[in-house]
Amino acid sequence: MSTSDKRKQSLYFPEEMLKEIGAEATRQDRSLSWIVQQAWKAARTDLMRIPSPGVPSEKSAEKSADKAGGDAPK
Protein backbone atom coordinates (compact mmCIF):
# COMPACT_ATOMS: atom_id res chain seq x y z
CA MET A 1 0.00 0.00 0.00
CA SER A 2 1.36 3.43 -0.90
CA THR A 3 1.51 6.18 1.68
CA SER A 4 0.47 9.68 0.79
CA ASP A 5 1.57 12.98 2.25
CA LYS A 6 -1.37 14.15 4.33
CA ARG A 7 -1.35 17.75 5.49
CA LYS A 8 -4.10 19.39 7.43
CA GLN A 9 -5.31 22.65 5.90
CA SER A 10 -8.36 24.78 6.54
CA LEU A 11 -10.24 25.95 3.47
CA TYR A 12 -13.18 28.31 3.57
CA PHE A 13 -16.09 28.00 1.14
CA PRO A 14 -19.23 30.06 0.75
CA GLU A 15 -22.10 28.35 2.55
CA GLU A 16 -24.02 27.45 -0.63
CA MET A 17 -20.94 25.97 -2.29
CA LEU A 18 -20.16 23.91 0.80
CA LYS A 19 -23.73 22.57 0.74
CA GLU A 20 -23.29 21.55 -2.90
CA ILE A 21 -19.95 19.86 -2.16
CA GLY A 22 -21.53 18.08 0.80
CA ALA A 23 -24.47 16.89 -1.30
CA GLU A 24 -22.10 15.53 -3.95
CA ALA A 25 -20.00 13.82 -1.27
CA THR A 26 -23.13 12.18 0.10
CA ARG A 27 -24.30 11.16 -3.38
CA GLN A 28 -20.94 9.53 -4.14
CA ASP A 29 -20.47 8.21 -0.60
CA ARG A 30 -17.11 10.01 -0.44
CA SER A 31 -15.50 12.52 1.89
CA LEU A 32 -15.56 16.28 1.33
CA SER A 33 -11.79 16.12 0.96
CA TRP A 34 -12.01 13.50 -1.80
CA ILE A 35 -14.58 15.56 -3.72
CA VAL A 36 -12.45 18.73 -3.53
CA GLN A 37 -9.32 16.80 -4.58
CA GLN A 38 -11.11 15.36 -7.62
CA ALA A 39 -12.50 18.78 -8.52
CA TRP A 40 -8.98 20.26 -8.38
CA LYS A 41 -7.62 17.49 -10.62
CA ALA A 42 -10.44 18.04 -13.12
CA ALA A 43 -10.10 21.85 -13.18
CA ARG A 44 -6.34 22.26 -12.84
CA THR A 45 -5.56 22.62 -16.55
CA ASP A 46 -8.25 25.26 -17.00
CA LEU A 47 -7.09 27.18 -13.93
CA MET A 48 -3.50 27.25 -15.18
CA ARG A 49 -4.71 29.18 -18.25
CA ILE A 50 -5.83 32.11 -16.10
CA PRO A 51 -3.06 34.75 -16.08
CA SER A 52 -1.47 35.74 -12.81
CA PRO A 53 -2.14 39.28 -11.55
CA GLY A 54 0.62 41.66 -12.58
CA VAL A 55 2.00 39.31 -15.21
CA PRO A 56 1.06 40.46 -18.71
CA SER A 57 -0.45 37.88 -21.01
CA GLU A 58 1.08 37.32 -24.44
CA LYS A 59 -1.69 39.37 -26.07
CA SER A 60 -1.25 42.37 -23.76
CA ALA A 61 2.54 42.19 -24.18
CA GLU A 62 2.09 42.30 -27.98
CA LYS A 63 -0.22 45.34 -27.69
CA SER A 64 2.32 47.14 -25.47
CA ALA A 65 5.11 46.44 -27.96
CA ASP A 66 2.97 47.75 -30.84
CA LYS A 67 2.24 50.96 -28.94
CA ALA A 68 5.87 51.52 -27.93
CA GLY A 69 7.58 51.08 -31.27
CA GLY A 70 4.78 51.28 -33.77
CA ASP A 71 3.21 54.16 -35.62
CA ALA A 72 4.20 57.13 -33.47
CA PRO A 73 4.22 60.45 -35.39
CA LYS A 74 7.64 62.05 -35.92
Beta strands, then each sheet from edge to edge (+ up, - down):
end
